[in-house]
């Protein structure tokens, strides 16, 4: 149940990403537009002549400002469509149309209910707003999300509906807008009664956060950071940014809800003297953290990396740090230490909360469109002037943060020997080596980019257990979010080998963290899935193919060969012919099968009896040359409880090649077991050891059966 | 370190097939997983070692996981045991 809720929340979270992706652009337009049309600023910098009112530049910036503003003004309907698209499983365009229909109808119904009940004057102040020209309840982005989620649910249920013949024209996807229209008429009526209650509730919660002052700000910052690993932070901070939970304020005569909306309303209002910190306290804390703190952590990780690995981690950490600094997308950096050193992440969360709180205390009023990078700081802090924003404190506190992060991370990494990138002995080396192999392979084959990309998609697909195991694929800013049918088929190692910095499992949800390039990866993967074979992929067989790749590329030489002789006289064959998929699939090890015609099982080589299984049907054997063998007489003979077998040796006994170990009652076994075909397996093969069958057909006990080739 | 005890329900005990599956499951995790029973212990990635413990039905196996993903490893092994043994 918990996993299911997480799965739904994860999908809700990622469905927010499409509408959120528009915010930086809208913010850029609005930020630049309103900054350069702000007469106070123009006067300050003596630019009235060049771009004051009446000039061409002024006109351009006014248009930009309006173009950006319309997005923020209509976020609810954008969210309604975006969420519907994100949550719909197929035929997403229909869900989008249905969401618009439902959105209009819901607000029209609410508007009608308001009129019937005496008009907007009868409602509480701030409770109503003009939504796309309809006088309706102020529902903010919640209104859009309610529509998006509901319509997507209706869509997923009905988009394949079959109606009676006469109505068949309205069947299938056409039915979705119809049912959505009907449902949301009712929802609209219901909302008229329900929403005011919710509104009061939201304001009450908001009040608690508001009234707990600085402590409330700290909790907000701490929680937001803590939710990042679960990908649920969008669900948490958006209500503060976009709804009454983050405060309500009258700006330029209009009641505005939500911290981000208040900031942008104030941005466009020339009469504002200082941006409301009650709103920006939900945003400003990100700046010192993302521009200064995290890069400090990155530097610490670079400095503490092993000398021989510094070069390798430099690129990773630098690009991650730059992404954080410029755009405020922090996951690429955070995920380099969150899994290997959760303690560091815990500390990071505490400092995150503190950053918000300190910004709040210092009266810093810088907002943001998306996250706290240099781009947003420039637009909404520096360009707005220190008088309105106190942005200079971000730099001051930021420098302190940089130093604290650097020294604290360095100290803890060294003191606790945390395995941050470049400090891990095995995993990291393997990771690089494998990608090196891939790179070399691409190089030698002179593969074009297209093929290289396909290989990556193929590896991701296989890492997720094959196309047949993948339920759906989506992405947010930095991670590929997939749902699989059987999470046990997912191979983390394989996914990491494709360049992922981390893999998170939760039930059947799998999140693979790649960083901002994930959208391209997702598109490529979707293209690949169109043509991929519809099958389940078993990651255990990957190991061998990858090994082969490695071997081919390295042109490894066989440096030693160990011969293993047959323990039985009979008929030898390849292991894949074993009449049991477990053995044939090499699940227990690799080797060969012998179908005995003689009743004595003999020691295949000089060695030691590791064990005789209680039911005497299987012997563990350790050769003096160091190979572990399992000699398993017959298939499903464990069920015979020892009947038909006589053990001639015991655990720990040293034996010479040819010494009898078991005596078989072949007639009994033939009539009581599904098969007497007996696998002879090497159970503990190293990656560089391979089996080569030497004999098929009739074989004598003591005759060479297969060879174990040990490669360089 | 994470550990749990499990009483084997499979009437034949840990024989070749479940041991093979167990090894495969254990190799999925980074953590070192150790099985203890009958006063013996075995790395969960070593098929021979597991089989030589000779664990029978009704006996208790202690499964220990230690390493970066020990939570997941322990949970994964527990699920495996409940399903297969």
Interface residues (C-beta under 8 A of the other chain):
Chain A: X339 X340 X419 X427 X488 X491 X492 X505 X540 X582 X587 X588 X589 X610 X611 X613 X614 X615 X618 X620 X622 X628 X630 X632 X638 X639 X651 X683 X684
Chain B: X12 X13 X15 X16 X17 X19 X20 X21 X23 X24 X25 X28 X30 X46 X47 X48 X51 X52 X54 X56 X68 X72 X76
